[in-house]
């Protein structure tokens, strides 16, 4: 029987270090670090009754047969299924349906799910209403192929370029609307339908920033034409860039600015970035599909919704 997790369920799982088996969801940190998510952090959130996470389990008596869990992305309108543990693929349909419904009762309008391209649950996810909006390519390298940290270009170098047309700055709060305009210009319209068409939808769909995230924006005449993000996961950093299509030279400058970043998760529509990173010697390590579902469950008062653990 599939039920929402309670504190007692979480405690039982802590004692036996459940869930076991492979996680069929592929959140960024597990892709970049090439290792499973730790159960310890997951159950700490559950025991704290974190309102930014919902979890459902498929119980066969006292045994946990399957589990699905979702967490808030940048804001409550967008959630991501980051854990999906199954004993057989036939469980995926019911678990995904119920975890999406639970997220909807907590305010979700979109639910994201990244899976490997050859995932056995792709068809089941589509039956639930998840739609594949784009692919992502995981590229990796080492210092011998992409250069040492000393070879990276820094923001001061860009500020003093002879052209004088562009400036590089640390991202600040007022830059959010400019970044949304950059996203609208640089992202295909069918992809924006999935991620979000309005500022609020886009803002909430961003992944939660990790401590020590480093962001740089490139501006021309006060308008943002490039965006670089370095996201740390322990000792590993993941890179992300976005360049305005009317300023194609910005992509190479953003890649240069990220010279010591050895892990990238690049959408397939960013062909220029993929080409430049391949020229630097990075190799493809995996391909993933980002599925997104629009939630139709009515949003209700979060304080009145049933509590997930």
BAMAR-799764 format. One record per residue (C-alpha): x, y, z; residue number from 0; residue in three letters. Coordinates in nm, 2 decimals. Layout:
# residues N
px->X | py->Y | pz->Z | num->NUM | residu->ALA
...
***
This chain:
# residues 309
px->0.00 | py->0.00 | pz->0.00 | num->0 | residu->UNK
px->0.13 | py->0.34 | pz->-0.10 | num->1 | residu->UNK
px->0.11 | py->0.60 | pz->0.18 | num->2 | residu->UNK
px->0.26 | py->0.94 | pz->0.28 | num->3 | residu->UNK
px->0.56 | py->0.90 | pz->0.50 | num->4 | residu->UNK
px->0.53 | py->0.97 | pz->0.87 | num->5 | residu->UNK
px->0.79 | py->1.02 | pz->1.13 | num->6 | residu->UNK
px->0.76 | py->0.65 | pz->1.24 | num->7 | residu->UNK
px->0.82 | py->0.54 | pz->0.88 | num->8 | residu->UNK
px->1.13 | py->0.75 | pz->0.86 | num->9 | residu->UNK
px->1.27 | py->0.61 | pz->1.18 | num->10 | residu->UNK
px->1.21 | py->0.25 | pz->1.06 | num->11 | residu->UNK
px->1.41 | py->0.33 | pz->0.75 | num->12 | residu->UNK
px->1.69 | py->0.50 | pz->0.94 | num->13 | residu->UNK
px->1.73 | py->0.18 | pz->1.15 | num->14 | residu->UNK
px->1.77 | py->-0.04 | pz->0.84 | num->15 | residu->UNK
px->1.94 | py->0.22 | pz->0.62 | num->16 | residu->UNK
px->1.66 | py->0.22 | pz->0.37 | num->17 | residu->UNK
px->1.59 | py->0.28 | pz->0.09 | num->18 | residu->UNK
px->1.82 | py->0.04 | pz->-0.08 | num->19 | residu->UNK
px->1.89 | py->-0.03 | pz->-0.44 | num->20 | residu->UNK
px->1.95 | py->0.21 | pz->-0.72 | num->21 | residu->UNK
px->1.80 | py->0.56 | pz->-0.74 | num->22 | residu->UNK
px->1.63 | py->0.58 | pz->-1.08 | num->23 | residu->UNK
px->1.60 | py->0.96 | pz->-1.05 | num->24 | residu->UNK
px->1.91 | py->1.16 | pz->-1.15 | num->25 | residu->UNK
px->1.94 | py->1.48 | pz->-0.95 | num->26 | residu->UNK
px->2.24 | py->1.71 | pz->-1.04 | num->27 | residu->UNK
px->2.45 | py->1.61 | pz->-0.74 | num->28 | residu->UNK
px->2.44 | py->1.24 | pz->-0.81 | num->29 | residu->UNK
px->2.52 | py->1.30 | pz->-1.18 | num->30 | residu->UNK
px->2.81 | py->1.53 | pz->-1.11 | num->31 | residu->UNK
px->2.96 | py->1.33 | pz->-0.83 | num->32 | residu->UNK
px->2.89 | py->0.99 | pz->-1.00 | num->33 | residu->UNK
px->2.76 | py->0.84 | pz->-0.67 | num->34 | residu->UNK
px->2.43 | py->0.79 | pz->-0.50 | num->35 | residu->UNK
px->2.27 | py->1.04 | pz->-0.27 | num->36 | residu->UNK
px->2.33 | py->0.97 | pz->0.10 | num->37 | residu->UNK
px->2.04 | py->0.84 | pz->0.30 | num->38 | residu->UNK
px->2.15 | py->1.03 | pz->0.61 | num->39 | residu->UNK
px->2.08 | py->1.38 | pz->0.48 | num->40 | residu->UNK
px->1.75 | py->1.26 | pz->0.33 | num->41 | residu->UNK
px->1.62 | py->1.12 | pz->0.66 | num->42 | residu->UNK
px->1.73 | py->1.42 | pz->0.86 | num->43 | residu->UNK
px->1.50 | py->1.63 | pz->0.64 | num->44 | residu->UNK
px->1.22 | py->1.38 | pz->0.68 | num->45 | residu->UNK
px->1.25 | py->1.36 | pz->1.06 | num->46 | residu->UNK
px->1.24 | py->1.74 | pz->1.07 | num->47 | residu->UNK
px->0.91 | py->1.73 | pz->0.88 | num->48 | residu->UNK
px->1.05 | py->1.97 | pz->0.62 | num->49 | residu->UNK
px->0.76 | py->2.13 | pz->0.43 | num->50 | residu->UNK
px->0.99 | py->2.16 | pz->0.13 | num->51 | residu->UNK
px->0.99 | py->1.78 | pz->0.08 | num->52 | residu->UNK
px->0.72 | py->1.51 | pz->0.02 | num->53 | residu->UNK
px->0.78 | py->1.14 | pz->0.03 | num->54 | residu->UNK
px->0.55 | py->0.84 | pz->-0.04 | num->55 | residu->UNK
px->0.63 | py->0.47 | pz->0.02 | num->56 | residu->UNK
px->0.50 | py->0.14 | pz->-0.11 | num->57 | residu->UNK
px->0.48 | py->-0.09 | pz->0.19 | num->58 | residu->UNK
px->0.45 | py->-0.46 | pz->0.17 | num->59 | residu->UNK
px->0.36 | py->-0.53 | pz->0.54 | num->60 | residu->UNK
px->0.66 | py->-0.39 | pz->0.73 | num->61 | residu->UNK
px->0.89 | py->-0.40 | pz->0.43 | num->62 | residu->UNK
px->0.95 | py->-0.08 | pz->0.22 | num->63 | residu->UNK
px->0.91 | py->-0.20 | pz->-0.14 | num->64 | residu->UNK
px->0.94 | py->0.13 | pz->-0.31 | num->65 | residu->UNK
px->0.98 | py->0.50 | pz->-0.25 | num->66 | residu->UNK
px->0.94 | py->0.83 | pz->-0.43 | num->67 | residu->UNK
px->1.04 | py->1.17 | pz->-0.29 | num->68 | residu->UNK
px->1.03 | py->1.52 | pz->-0.43 | num->69 | residu->UNK
px->1.18 | py->1.85 | pz->-0.30 | num->70 | residu->UNK
px->1.13 | py->2.22 | pz->-0.38 | num->71 | residu->UNK
px->1.35 | py->2.37 | pz->-0.64 | num->72 | residu->UNK
px->1.40 | py->2.75 | pz->-0.63 | num->73 | residu->UNK
px->1.04 | py->2.82 | pz->-0.51 | num->74 | residu->UNK
px->0.73 | py->2.64 | pz->-0.42 | num->75 | residu->UNK
px->0.58 | py->2.64 | pz->-0.77 | num->76 | residu->UNK
px->0.85 | py->2.40 | pz->-0.89 | num->77 | residu->UNK
px->0.95 | py->2.06 | pz->-0.74 | num->78 | residu->UNK
px->1.19 | py->1.79 | pz->-0.84 | num->79 | residu->UNK
px->1.16 | py->1.41 | pz->-0.79 | num->80 | residu->UNK
px->1.51 | py->1.34 | pz->-0.66 | num->81 | residu->UNK
px->1.46 | py->0.99 | pz->-0.53 | num->82 | residu->UNK
px->1.28 | py->0.70 | pz->-0.69 | num->83 | residu->UNK
px->1.36 | py->0.35 | pz->-0.56 | num->84 | residu->UNK
px->1.17 | py->0.05 | pz->-0.70 | num->85 | residu->UNK
px->1.17 | py->-0.32 | pz->-0.67 | num->86 | residu->UNK
px->1.02 | py->-0.34 | pz->-1.01 | num->87 | residu->UNK
px->0.94 | py->-0.08 | pz->-1.28 | num->88 | residu->UNK
px->0.57 | py->-0.15 | pz->-1.25 | num->89 | residu->UNK
px->0.56 | py->0.05 | pz->-0.92 | num->90 | residu->UNK
px->0.68 | py->0.37 | pz->-1.09 | num->91 | residu->UNK
px->0.33 | py->0.47 | pz->-1.22 | num->92 | residu->UNK
px->0.16 | py->0.47 | pz->-0.88 | num->93 | residu->UNK
px->0.45 | py->0.61 | pz->-0.69 | num->94 | residu->UNK
px->0.50 | py->0.90 | pz->-0.93 | num->95 | residu->UNK
px->0.13 | py->0.98 | pz->-0.94 | num->96 | residu->UNK
px->0.11 | py->1.00 | pz->-0.56 | num->97 | residu->UNK
px->0.43 | py->1.20 | pz->-0.51 | num->98 | residu->UNK
px->0.32 | py->1.45 | pz->-0.78 | num->99 | residu->UNK
px->-0.02 | py->1.48 | pz->-0.61 | num->100 | residu->UNK
px->0.15 | py->1.54 | pz->-0.27 | num->101 | residu->UNK
px->0.37 | py->1.81 | pz->-0.42 | num->102 | residu->UNK
px->0.06 | py->1.97 | pz->-0.58 | num->103 | residu->UNK
px->-0.10 | py->1.99 | pz->-0.24 | num->104 | residu->UNK
px->0.21 | py->2.19 | pz->-0.13 | num->105 | residu->UNK
px->0.19 | py->2.44 | pz->-0.41 | num->106 | residu->UNK
px->0.36 | py->2.27 | pz->-0.70 | num->107 | residu->UNK
px->0.27 | py->2.38 | pz->-1.05 | num->108 | residu->UNK
px->0.56 | py->2.20 | pz->-1.22 | num->109 | residu->UNK
px->0.74 | py->1.88 | pz->-1.12 | num->110 | residu->UNK
px->1.08 | py->1.80 | pz->-1.28 | num->111 | residu->UNK
px->1.23 | py->1.45 | pz->-1.32 | num->112 | residu->UNK
px->1.57 | py->1.38 | pz->-1.47 | num->113 | residu->UNK
px->1.65 | py->1.02 | pz->-1.58 | num->114 | residu->UNK
px->1.92 | py->0.86 | pz->-1.79 | num->115 | residu->UNK
px->1.82 | py->0.83 | pz->-2.16 | num->116 | residu->UNK
px->1.80 | py->0.45 | pz->-2.14 | num->117 | residu->UNK
px->1.59 | py->0.46 | pz->-1.82 | num->118 | residu->UNK
px->1.35 | py->0.17 | pz->-1.77 | num->119 | residu->UNK
px->1.09 | py->0.41 | pz->-1.62 | num->120 | residu->UNK
px->1.07 | py->0.66 | pz->-1.91 | num->121 | residu->UNK
px->0.75 | py->0.51 | pz->-2.05 | num->122 | residu->UNK
px->0.59 | py->0.49 | pz->-1.70 | num->123 | residu->UNK
px->0.68 | py->0.85 | pz->-1.63 | num->124 | residu->UNK
px->0.51 | py->0.96 | pz->-1.96 | num->125 | residu->UNK
px->0.20 | py->0.77 | pz->-1.87 | num->126 | residu->UNK
px->0.18 | py->0.98 | pz->-1.55 | num->127 | residu->UNK
px->0.20 | py->1.30 | pz->-1.76 | num->128 | residu->UNK
px->0.57 | py->1.38 | pz->-1.75 | num->129 | residu->UNK
px->0.68 | py->1.51 | pz->-2.09 | num->130 | residu->UNK
px->1.05 | py->1.51 | pz->-2.22 | num->131 | residu->UNK
px->1.14 | py->1.87 | pz->-2.29 | num->132 | residu->UNK
px->1.51 | py->1.84 | pz->-2.35 | num->133 | residu->UNK
px->1.82 | py->1.63 | pz->-2.31 | num->134 | residu->UNK
px->2.13 | py->1.71 | pz->-2.11 | num->135 | residu->UNK
px->2.48 | py->1.59 | pz->-2.18 | num->136 | residu->UNK
px->2.72 | py->1.53 | pz->-1.89 | num->137 | residu->UNK
px->3.07 | py->1.63 | pz->-1.99 | num->138 | residu->UNK
px->3.38 | py->1.56 | pz->-1.78 | num->139 | residu->UNK
px->3.75 | py->1.61 | pz->-1.80 | num->140 | residu->UNK
px->4.06 | py->1.64 | pz->-1.59 | num->141 | residu->UNK
px->4.33 | py->1.90 | pz->-1.55 | num->142 | residu->UNK
px->4.56 | py->1.73 | pz->-1.80 | num->143 | residu->UNK
px->4.30 | py->1.78 | pz->-2.08 | num->144 | residu->UNK
px->4.13 | py->2.11 | pz->-1.99 | num->145 | residu->UNK
px->4.42 | py->2.29 | pz->-1.83 | num->146 | residu->UNK
px->4.51 | py->2.39 | pz->-1.48 | num->147 | residu->UNK
px->4.33 | py->2.64 | pz->-1.26 | num->148 | residu->UNK
px->4.60 | py->2.89 | pz->-1.34 | num->149 | residu->UNK
px->4.47 | py->2.90 | pz->-1.70 | num->150 | residu->UNK
px->4.13 | py->3.03 | pz->-1.60 | num->151 | residu->UNK
px->4.03 | py->3.38 | pz->-1.70 | num->152 | residu->UNK
px->3.89 | py->3.59 | pz->-1.42 | num->153 | residu->UNK
px->3.64 | py->3.87 | pz->-1.41 | num->154 | residu->UNK
px->3.91 | py->4.14 | pz->-1.39 | num->155 | residu->UNK
px->4.07 | py->4.02 | pz->-1.71 | num->156 | residu->UNK
px->3.74 | py->4.06 | pz->-1.89 | num->157 | residu->UNK
px->3.68 | py->4.40 | pz->-1.75 | num->158 | residu->UNK
px->4.01 | py->4.52 | pz->-1.90 | num->159 | residu->UNK
px->3.97 | py->4.38 | pz->-2.25 | num->160 | residu->UNK
px->4.07 | py->4.62 | pz->-2.52 | num->161 | residu->UNK
px->3.72 | py->4.62 | pz->-2.68 | num->162 | residu->UNK
px->3.57 | py->4.78 | pz->-2.37 | num->163 | residu->UNK
px->3.22 | py->4.66 | pz->-2.48 | num->164 | residu->UNK
px->3.16 | py->4.42 | pz->-2.20 | num->165 | residu->UNK
px->3.19 | py->4.41 | pz->-1.82 | num->166 | residu->UNK
px->3.19 | py->4.11 | pz->-1.59 | num->167 | residu->UNK
px->3.03 | py->4.14 | pz->-1.25 | num->168 | residu->UNK
px->2.93 | py->3.91 | pz->-0.96 | num->169 | residu->UNK
px->2.56 | py->3.84 | pz->-0.98 | num->170 | residu->UNK
px->2.34 | py->4.06 | pz->-0.75 | num->171 | residu->UNK
px->1.97 | py->4.06 | pz->-0.66 | num->172 | residu->UNK
px->1.87 | py->4.32 | pz->-0.92 | num->173 | residu->UNK
px->2.01 | py->4.10 | pz->-1.20 | num->174 | residu->UNK
px->1.73 | py->3.85 | pz->-1.17 | num->175 | residu->UNK
px->1.50 | py->4.02 | pz->-1.42 | num->176 | residu->UNK
px->1.79 | py->4.07 | pz->-1.67 | num->177 | residu->UNK
px->1.87 | py->3.70 | pz->-1.63 | num->178 | residu->UNK
px->1.51 | py->3.61 | pz->-1.71 | num->179 | residu->UNK
px->1.53 | py->3.82 | pz->-2.03 | num->180 | residu->UNK
px->1.85 | py->3.63 | pz->-2.12 | num->181 | residu->UNK
px->1.68 | py->3.30 | pz->-2.06 | num->182 | residu->UNK
px->1.39 | py->3.40 | pz->-2.28 | num->183 | residu->UNK
px->1.63 | py->3.50 | pz->-2.56 | num->184 | residu->UNK
px->1.86 | py->3.20 | pz->-2.53 | num->185 | residu->UNK
px->1.61 | py->2.91 | pz->-2.46 | num->186 | residu->UNK
px->1.39 | py->2.76 | pz->-2.73 | num->187 | residu->UNK
px->1.02 | py->2.84 | pz->-2.69 | num->188 | residu->UNK
px->0.91 | py->2.47 | pz->-2.66 | num->189 | residu->UNK
px->1.16 | py->2.43 | pz->-2.37 | num->190 | residu->UNK
px->1.03 | py->2.75 | pz->-2.20 | num->191 | residu->UNK
px->0.68 | py->2.61 | pz->-2.21 | num->192 | residu->UNK
px->0.81 | py->2.33 | pz->-1.98 | num->193 | residu->UNK
px->1.04 | py->2.53 | pz->-1.75 | num->194 | residu->UNK
px->0.82 | py->2.84 | pz->-1.73 | num->195 | residu->UNK
px->0.70 | py->3.13 | pz->-1.94 | num->196 | residu->UNK
px->0.67 | py->3.39 | pz->-1.67 | num->197 | residu->UNK
px->0.93 | py->3.54 | pz->-1.44 | num->198 | residu->UNK
px->0.79 | py->3.37 | pz->-1.13 | num->199 | residu->UNK
px->0.77 | py->3.03 | pz->-1.30 | num->200 | residu->UNK
px->1.13 | py->3.06 | pz->-1.43 | num->201 | residu->UNK
px->1.26 | py->3.19 | pz->-1.09 | num->202 | residu->UNK
px->1.10 | py->2.90 | pz->-0.90 | num->203 | residu->UNK
px->1.23 | py->2.64 | pz->-1.15 | num->204 | residu->UNK
px->1.59 | py->2.72 | pz->-1.08 | num->205 | residu->UNK
px->1.77 | py->2.46 | pz->-0.87 | num->206 | residu->UNK
px->1.84 | py->2.56 | pz->-0.51 | num->207 | residu->UNK
px->2.18 | py->2.73 | pz->-0.48 | num->208 | residu->UNK
px->2.44 | py->2.55 | pz->-0.29 | num->209 | residu->UNK
px->2.68 | py->2.71 | pz->-0.04 | num->210 | residu->UNK
px->2.97 | py->2.89 | pz->-0.22 | num->211 | residu->UNK
px->2.79 | py->2.90 | pz->-0.55 | num->212 | residu->UNK
px->2.98 | py->3.14 | pz->-0.78 | num->213 | residu->UNK
px->2.80 | py->3.34 | pz->-1.05 | num->214 | residu->UNK
px->2.92 | py->3.60 | pz->-1.30 | num->215 | residu->UNK
px->2.71 | py->3.81 | pz->-1.54 | num->216 | residu->UNK
px->2.85 | py->3.97 | pz->-1.85 | num->217 | residu->UNK
px->2.69 | py->4.30 | pz->-1.95 | num->218 | residu->UNK
px->2.69 | py->4.52 | pz->-2.25 | num->219 | residu->UNK
px->2.55 | py->4.87 | pz->-2.20 | num->220 | residu->UNK
px->2.38 | py->4.75 | pz->-1.88 | num->221 | residu->UNK
px->2.21 | py->4.45 | pz->-2.04 | num->222 | residu->UNK
px->2.30 | py->4.10 | pz->-1.94 | num->223 | residu->UNK
px->2.43 | py->3.91 | pz->-2.24 | num->224 | residu->UNK
px->2.61 | py->3.62 | pz->-2.06 | num->225 | residu->UNK
px->2.57 | py->3.42 | pz->-1.73 | num->226 | residu->UNK
px->2.82 | py->3.18 | pz->-1.58 | num->227 | residu->UNK
px->2.75 | py->2.96 | pz->-1.27 | num->228 | residu->UNK
px->2.99 | py->2.73 | pz->-1.08 | num->229 | residu->UNK
px->2.81 | py->2.51 | pz->-0.84 | num->230 | residu->UNK
px->3.02 | py->2.32 | pz->-0.58 | num->231 | residu->UNK
px->2.93 | py->1.96 | pz->-0.48 | num->232 | residu->UNK
px->3.20 | py->1.88 | pz->-0.22 | num->233 | residu->UNK
px->3.53 | py->1.89 | pz->-0.39 | num->234 | residu->UNK
px->3.37 | py->1.89 | pz->-0.74 | num->235 | residu->UNK
px->3.22 | py->2.19 | pz->-0.92 | num->236 | residu->UNK
px->2.96 | py->2.18 | pz->-1.19 | num->237 | residu->UNK
px->2.95 | py->2.45 | pz->-1.46 | num->238 | residu->UNK
px->2.65 | py->2.61 | pz->-1.64 | num->239 | residu->UNK
px->2.66 | py->2.90 | pz->-1.89 | num->240 | residu->UNK
px->2.40 | py->3.09 | pz->-2.09 | num->241 | residu->UNK
px->2.48 | py->3.34 | pz->-2.37 | num->242 | residu->UNK
px->2.26 | py->3.57 | pz->-2.57 | num->243 | residu->UNK
px->2.22 | py->3.45 | pz->-2.93 | num->244 | residu->UNK
px->2.28 | py->3.80 | pz->-3.06 | num->245 | residu->UNK
px->2.63 | py->3.79 | pz->-2.89 | num->246 | residu->UNK
px->2.77 | py->3.46 | pz->-3.00 | num->247 | residu->UNK
px->3.12 | py->3.55 | pz->-2.88 | num->248 | residu->UNK
px->2.99 | py->3.56 | pz->-2.53 | num->249 | residu->UNK
px->2.98 | py->3.18 | pz->-2.51 | num->250 | residu->UNK
px->3.36 | py->3.14 | pz->-2.56 | num->251 | residu->UNK
px->3.43 | py->3.41 | pz->-2.30 | num->252 | residu->UNK
px->3.20 | py->3.23 | pz->-2.05 | num->253 | residu->UNK
px->3.38 | py->2.90 | pz->-2.11 | num->254 | residu->UNK
px->3.71 | py->3.07 | pz->-2.07 | num->255 | residu->UNK
px->3.60 | py->3.22 | pz->-1.74 | num->256 | residu->UNK
px->3.52 | py->2.87 | pz->-1.62 | num->257 | residu->UNK
px->3.86 | py->2.73 | pz->-1.73 | num->258 | residu->UNK
px->3.90 | py->2.50 | pz->-1.42 | num->259 | residu->UNK
px->3.55 | py->2.35 | pz->-1.42 | num->260 | residu->UNK
px->3.57 | py->1.98 | pz->-1.50 | num->261 | residu->UNK
px->3.20 | py->1.88 | pz->-1.49 | num->262 | residu->UNK
px->2.92 | py->2.02 | pz->-1.70 | num->263 | residu->UNK
px->2.55 | py->1.93 | pz->-1.75 | num->264 | residu->UNK
px->2.47 | py->2.10 | pz->-2.08 | num->265 | residu->UNK
px->2.12 | py->2.11 | pz->-2.24 | num->266 | residu->UNK
px->2.13 | py->1.97 | pz->-2.60 | num->267 | residu->UNK
px->2.00 | py->2.30 | pz->-2.74 | num->268 | residu->UNK
px->2.33 | py->2.47 | pz->-2.63 | num->269 | residu->UNK
px->2.52 | py->2.33 | pz->-2.93 | num->270 | residu->UNK
px->2.78 | py->2.61 | pz->-2.92 | num->271 | residu->UNK
px->2.87 | py->2.53 | pz->-2.56 | num->272 | residu->UNK
px->2.89 | py->2.16 | pz->-2.63 | num->273 | residu->UNK
px->3.12 | py->2.22 | pz->-2.92 | num->274 | residu->UNK
px->3.35 | py->2.46 | pz->-2.73 | num->275 | residu->UNK
px->3.38 | py->2.22 | pz->-2.43 | num->276 | residu->UNK
px->3.46 | py->1.93 | pz->-2.66 | num->277 | residu->UNK
px->3.74 | py->2.13 | pz->-2.81 | num->278 | residu->UNK
px->3.88 | py->2.18 | pz->-2.47 | num->279 | residu->UNK
px->3.90 | py->1.81 | pz->-2.43 | num->280 | residu->UNK
px->3.60 | py->1.73 | pz->-2.22 | num->281 | residu->UNK
px->3.44 | py->1.39 | pz->-2.29 | num->282 | residu->UNK
px->3.08 | py->1.28 | pz->-2.28 | num->283 | residu->UNK
px->3.00 | py->1.08 | pz->-1.96 | num->284 | residu->UNK
px->2.63 | py->1.03 | pz->-1.99 | num->285 | residu->UNK
px->2.30 | py->1.15 | pz->-2.15 | num->286 | residu->UNK
px->1.99 | py->1.24 | pz->-1.95 | num->287 | residu->UNK
px->1.63 | py->1.35 | pz->-2.03 | num->288 | residu->UNK
px->1.46 | py->1.62 | pz->-1.83 | num->289 | residu->UNK
px->1.09 | py->1.53 | pz->-1.80 | num->290 | residu->UNK
px->0.85 | py->1.79 | pz->-1.67 | num->291 | residu->UNK
px->0.49 | py->1.76 | pz->-1.56 | num->292 | residu->UNK
px->0.23 | py->2.04 | pz->-1.52 | num->293 | residu->UNK
px->0.04 | py->1.97 | pz->-1.20 | num->294 | residu->UNK
px->-0.34 | py->1.98 | pz->-1.22 | num->295 | residu->UNK
px->-0.40 | py->1.91 | pz->-0.84 | num->296 | residu->UNK
px->-0.57 | py->2.22 | pz->-0.69 | num->297 | residu->UNK
px->-0.35 | py->2.42 | pz->-0.47 | num->298 | residu->UNK
px->-0.47 | py->2.44 | pz->-0.11 | num->299 | residu->UNK
px->-0.36 | py->2.60 | pz->0.20 | num->300 | residu->UNK
px->-0.02 | py->2.44 | pz->0.29 | num->301 | residu->UNK
px->-0.10 | py->2.45 | pz->0.66 | num->302 | residu->UNK
px->-0.41 | py->2.24 | pz->0.60 | num->303 | residu->UNK
px->-0.25 | py->1.99 | pz->0.37 | num->304 | residu->UNK
px->-0.16 | py->1.65 | pz->0.51 | num->305 | residu->UNK
px->0.18 | py->1.64 | pz->0.66 | num->306 | residu->UNK
px->0.46 | py->1.45 | pz->0.48 | num->307 | residu->UNK
px->0.76 | py->1.33 | pz->0.68 | num->308 | residu->UNK
***
